[in-house]
């Protein structure tokens, strides 16, 4: 499952994702400013990272919007945006 996380709902979204060891956390919009300490795979939308001038930690991989849309079409999604 993909967990789309933005800043306003980040706390509840990250708590929810923590309970899904197979879930992927997607930091989107202002969510890219977060540095969640989770065992989950974590990615951040590269365009949002660039706009905000953020340097991602090594454990957070950038993902394009195009690739994110492909994953949204094929995977279950919970949105905290």
Long-range contacts (C-beta under 8 A, 24 or more apart in sequence): 1-75, 1-76, 1-77, 1-78, 2-26, 2-71, 2-72, 2-75, 2-76, 2-77, 2-78, 3-40, 3-77, 3-78, 3-80, 4-28, 4-31, 4-77, 4-78, 4-79, 4-80, 4-81, 5-31, 5-34, 5-36, 5-80, 5-81, 6-30, 6-31, 6-80, 6-81, 7-31, 7-33, 7-34, 9-80, 9-81, 10-34, 10-36, 10-80, 12-80, 13-78, 13-80, 14-38, 16-78, 16-80, 24-71, 24-75, 26-63, 26-68, 27-60, 28-68, 28-81, 29-81, 31-81, 32-56, 35-60, 43-68
